[in-house]
Amino acid sequence: MEHTRLGRTGLQVSRLCLGTMTFGLQCDEPTSVAILDRAAEGGIDFLDTSDAYPLGGDLSTRGVTEEIIGRWLRGKRERFVVATKCFAPTGPAPFDGGNSRKHIMSAVDASLHRLQTDYIDLYQLHGYDRQTPIDETLAALDDLVHRGKVRYIGVSNFLTYQLVRAVGRTETLGLTRIDCVQPRYNLLFRQIEREMLPYCREDGVGVIPYNPIAGGLLSGKHVRANPPPEGTRFTLGTAAQNYQDRYWHDREFDTVEELRRLAEEAGVNLVTLSVAWVLANRTITAPIIGASSPRQLDSSLAAAEYVIGADLKRQLDECTHEYRMGDAPR
């Protein structure tokens, strides 16, 4: 497994990051532990989670994923780069969510407790909070870095202008810089190529994209004539409708059929090809791969060693060009 710098920092992370939002709902703890073990065996030492996980849960399940990771990390914490996030509501009060100083300070202490660690390598804002001044948010994150609770900071699900403004404010105010962004990116969602990726490349912001296989649609296993199968993200609790809105459309199924044909001609698994395509973009730091079983990781892990030829890359780009334009279903 190759390693690369996170943005313009000196931190080296594996070229694939393990996403853990399936842990605790889609996967029970023994399965989650087996997935973590398989990822570590495959050379992944970069783990991404959130205090909002598991995906598809509600307030009663918030933090379960971090607890599972914390138990697994006992005795080997120093061998892994651990990233987590805050923003989503973790309680019933209005101040139990968002990016206010009060919530950030409470959220980071809760995450540290669940992860059984005294520091978080990468702490990220899971969303943009329009109700809180960005200067308040960034100052709170800067304090966490100076207190040693957090080592690097990043953001997730920010629009390009929100990211640029946040980075600009850290520079103006002399605060800890935002070192990475976590956007959605795959062959069926390429909008960030227009503005976000060029900005990140020019300004040295790391990019750790999620959904590299479009929630599983790019596995090619789903059949449009059938309802979304149980046990997948398309039927998972509170996340089901969001994933169906993103990807469960005739146009996407048509594209997947064409992509499957290209993968078969190239003699490569479609999941491997999809993740490798994300890796082929020179601005990408590490795609976030996930699984609901250890065996599912193998195809994604194979992408770290698979090199897409120039002709195949051109065909993939042409086949999915329309997904750059911003008119795909959200």
C-alpha positions in Angstrom: 0.0 0.0 0.0 1.5 3.3 -1.0 1.3 6.4 1.2 0.9 10.0 0.3 0.9 13.4 2.1 -2.4 14.8 3.3 -2.6 18.1 1.5 0.5 20.2 2.1 1.0 18.7 5.6 3.8 16.3 6.5 1.3 13.6 7.5 1.6 10.4 5.5 -1.6 8.4 5.0 -2.4 5.2 3.1 -3.7 5.8 -0.5 -7.0 4.1 0.6 -9.0 5.2 3.7 -11.3 2.8 5.4 -14.8 4.2 5.9 -16.6 2.8 8.9 -20.2 4.1 8.7 -21.5 0.6 8.3 -20.3 -0.4 11.8 -23.0 -0.9 14.4 -26.1 -1.1 12.2 -25.4 -2.6 8.8 -22.6 -4.7 10.4 -22.5 -6.1 14.0 -19.4 -5.7 16.0 -17.7 -9.0 15.1 -18.2 -8.3 11.4 -16.9 -4.7 11.9 -13.8 -6.0 13.7 -13.2 -8.5 10.8 -13.4 -5.6 8.3 -10.9 -3.6 10.3 -8.6 -6.6 10.5 -8.8 -7.1 6.7 -8.2 -3.5 6.0 -5.1 -3.4 8.2 -3.8 -6.6 6.6 -4.2 -4.9 3.2 -2.0 -2.0 4.4 -4.7 0.6 5.3 -3.7 2.7 8.3 -6.1 5.6 7.7 -9.6 5.2 9.3 -12.5 7.6 8.9 -15.5 7.8 11.2 -18.0 10.3 12.7 -19.9 10.8 15.9 -23.1 10.6 13.7 -22.4 6.9 12.6 -23.6 4.3 12.1 -25.2 5.4 8.8 -29.0 5.0 8.8 -29.3 5.3 12.6 -30.9 7.8 14.9 -30.1 9.6 18.1 -30.1 6.4 20.0 -27.3 4.9 17.8 -25.0 8.0 17.6 -21.4 7.2 18.5 -21.7 3.4 18.3 -19.3 3.3 15.5 -16.7 5.2 17.4 -17.1 2.9 20.3 -16.4 -0.2 18.1 -13.3 1.4 16.7 -12.1 2.4 20.1 -12.3 -1.1 21.4 -10.5 -2.4 18.3 -7.7 0.2 18.6 -6.6 -0.9 22.1 -2.9 -1.6 22.0 -2.3 -0.3 18.5 -3.5 3.3 18.5 -0.2 4.7 17.3 -0.2 2.6 14.2 -3.3 4.3 12.7 -4.4 7.8 11.5 -7.8 8.3 13.0 -10.3 10.8 11.5 -13.7 11.6 12.9 -16.3 14.4 12.6 -18.9 16.5 14.3 -21.9 18.5 13.1 -24.9 16.1 13.1 -27.3 16.3 16.2 -26.2 14.0 19.0 -28.9 14.9 21.4 -32.4 16.6 21.6 -31.3 20.1 22.5 -30.7 22.8 19.8 -27.1 23.1 20.8 -26.5 19.3 20.5 -25.6 19.8 16.8 -24.0 22.3 14.4 -20.6 24.0 14.5 -20.9 26.3 17.5 -18.0 26.4 19.9 -20.2 24.8 22.6 -21.1 21.8 20.4 -17.6 21.3 19.0 -16.0 21.3 22.5 -18.6 18.8 23.8 -18.4 16.7 20.7 -14.7 16.3 20.6 -14.5 15.2 24.3 -17.3 12.6 23.6 -15.4 11.3 20.6 -12.2 11.0 22.5 -13.9 9.0 25.2 -15.6 6.6 22.7 -12.4 6.2 20.7 -10.4 5.6 23.9 -7.7 8.0 22.9 -6.3 11.3 24.0 -6.0 12.8 20.6 -7.7 12.7 17.1 -5.4 12.9 14.1 -7.9 14.6 11.8 -11.0 16.3 13.1 -13.6 17.4 10.5 -16.7 19.4 10.3 -19.3 17.0 8.9 -21.3 19.8 7.3 -21.6 23.6 6.9 -23.4 25.4 9.6 -25.2 28.5 8.2 -26.3 29.5 11.7 -22.8 29.8 13.2 -20.2 32.4 12.2 -17.4 30.6 10.5 -14.9 32.5 12.6 -16.4 31.1 15.8 -16.1 27.5 14.4 -12.5 27.9 13.1 -11.4 29.5 16.4 -12.8 26.5 18.3 -10.9 24.1 16.1 -7.7 26.1 16.5 -8.1 25.9 20.2 -8.4 22.1 20.0 -5.2 21.9 18.0 -3.3 24.0 20.5 -4.7 21.9 23.4 -3.4 18.8 21.8 -6.8 17.1 21.4 -6.7 17.4 17.6 -3.7 17.4 15.2 -5.2 18.4 11.8 -8.5 19.8 10.8 -10.7 19.3 7.7 -14.2 19.7 6.4 -16.8 17.4 4.7 -19.8 18.2 2.5 -18.7 21.8 2.0 -19.4 23.5 -1.3 -16.4 25.0 -3.1 -17.1 28.6 -2.0 -17.6 27.5 1.6 -14.3 25.7 1.6 -12.4 28.6 0.0 -14.0 31.1 2.4 -13.1 28.9 5.4 -9.4 28.4 4.3 -9.2 32.2 3.6 -10.5 33.0 7.1 -7.9 30.8 8.7 -5.2 32.6 6.8 -6.6 36.0 7.6 -7.0 35.3 11.3 -3.8 33.3 11.7 -5.6 30.1 12.7 -4.9 26.5 12.1 -5.4 25.8 8.4 -7.9 23.5 7.0 -5.9 20.7 5.4 -8.4 18.5 3.6 -12.0 18.3 2.3 -14.2 15.2 2.1 -16.6 15.5 -0.9 -18.7 12.9 -2.7 -17.0 11.7 -5.9 -17.4 8.8 -8.3 -18.0 8.0 -11.9 -21.7 8.9 -11.4 -21.0 12.2 -9.5 -18.2 14.3 -11.0 -19.3 17.8 -10.3 -16.3 18.6 -8.0 -14.0 18.4 -11.0 -15.3 21.8 -12.2 -14.2 24.0 -9.3 -13.3 22.1 -6.1 -10.6 19.8 -7.4 -8.8 22.6 -9.3 -8.9 24.8 -6.2 -7.6 22.0 -4.0 -4.8 21.2 -6.4 -3.7 24.8 -6.5 -3.9 25.5 -2.8 -2.6 22.2 -1.5 -5.9 21.0 0.2 -6.1 17.2 0.5 -9.1 15.4 -0.9 -10.5 12.2 0.7 -13.7 11.5 -1.3 -16.5 9.3 -0.1 -18.9 7.1 -2.2 -16.3 5.9 -4.7 -18.6 3.1 -5.8 -21.8 5.2 -5.5 -23.2 3.4 -2.4 -22.7 0.0 -4.1 -24.4 0.8 -7.5 -21.1 0.7 -9.2 -20.7 -2.9 -8.0 -23.0 -3.8 -10.9 -24.9 -6.2 -8.7 -28.2 -4.3 -8.5 -31.1 -4.9 -11.0 -33.3 -1.9 -11.9 -36.4 -4.1 -12.3 -36.2 -5.2 -8.7 -36.7 -3.0 -5.6 -33.6 -2.0 -3.7 -32.4 -5.1 -1.8 -32.5 -5.3 2.0 -29.2 -5.0 3.8 -27.9 -2.3 1.4 -27.6 1.4 1.8 -30.6 1.8 -0.5 -32.8 0.4 2.2 -30.8 1.3 5.4 -32.9 3.2 7.9 -32.8 7.0 7.7 -30.2 6.8 4.9 -32.3 4.8 2.4 -34.1 7.6 0.7 -31.0 9.8 0.4 -29.1 7.0 -1.5 -32.1 6.2 -3.7 -32.3 9.9 -4.6 -28.6 10.0 -5.4 -28.3 6.9 -7.6 -31.4 4.8 -8.1 -32.4 6.2 -11.5 -32.7 4.8 -15.0 -29.9 7.0 -16.3 -27.5 5.7 -13.7 -28.4 2.1 -14.4 -27.8 2.7 -18.1 -24.4 4.1 -17.3 -23.5 1.2 -15.0 -24.3 -1.2 -17.8 -21.9 0.6 -20.1 -19.2 0.7 -17.4 -19.7 -3.0 -16.7 -19.1 -3.7 -20.4 -15.8 -1.7 -20.3 -14.7 -3.5 -17.2 -15.4 -6.9 -18.7 -13.4 -6.0 -21.8 -10.5 -4.9 -19.6 -10.8 -8.1 -17.5 -11.2 -6.2 -14.2 -13.8 -6.1 -11.5 -16.1 -3.1 -11.8 -15.5 -2.1 -8.2 -11.8 -2.2 -8.7 -12.1 -0.1 -11.8 -14.3 2.4 -10.2 -12.0 3.0 -7.2 -9.0 3.0 -9.4 -10.6 5.7 -11.6 -11.0 7.9 -8.5 -7.3 7.2 -7.5 -6.2 8.1 -11.0 -7.1 11.8 -10.5 -3.9 13.3 -9.3 -5.7 15.7 -6.9 -7.2 12.8 -4.8 -5.4 11.9 -1.6 -7.3 8.7 -0.6 -10.7 7.5 -1.5 -12.8 6.3 1.4 -13.8 2.7 0.8 -16.4 0.8 2.9 -17.8 -2.7 3.2 -20.4 -4.7 5.0 -18.2 -7.8 5.0 -14.4 -8.4 4.9 -14.6 -10.1 1.5 -16.2 -7.0 0.0 -13.0 -5.1 0.7 -10.9 -7.2 -1.6 -12.0 -5.6 -4.8 -11.5 -2.1 -3.4 -8.0 -3.0 -2.1 -7.1 -4.3 -5.5 -7.6 -0.8 -6.9 -4.4 0.4 -5.1 -2.3 -1.7 -7.4 -4.4 -1.4 -10.6 -3.3 1.1 -13.2 -5.9 2.2 -15.7 -4.5 2.5 -19.3 -4.9 5.8 -21.1 -7.4 4.5 -23.6 -9.6 2.9 -20.9 -9.4 6.1 -18.9 -10.6 8.1 -21.8 -13.5 5.8 -22.4 -14.5 6.0 -18.7 -14.3 9.8 -18.8 -16.4 10.0 -22.0 -19.0 7.5 -20.8 -19.6 9.6 -17.6 -18.9 13.1 -18.9 -22.5 14.3 -18.3 -22.1 13.7 -14.6 -19.7 16.7 -14.4 -22.4 19.1 -15.4 -24.5 19.3 -12.2 -27.8 18.1 -13.6 -27.7 14.6 -12.2 -30.3 13.7 -9.5 -29.0 14.5 -6.0 
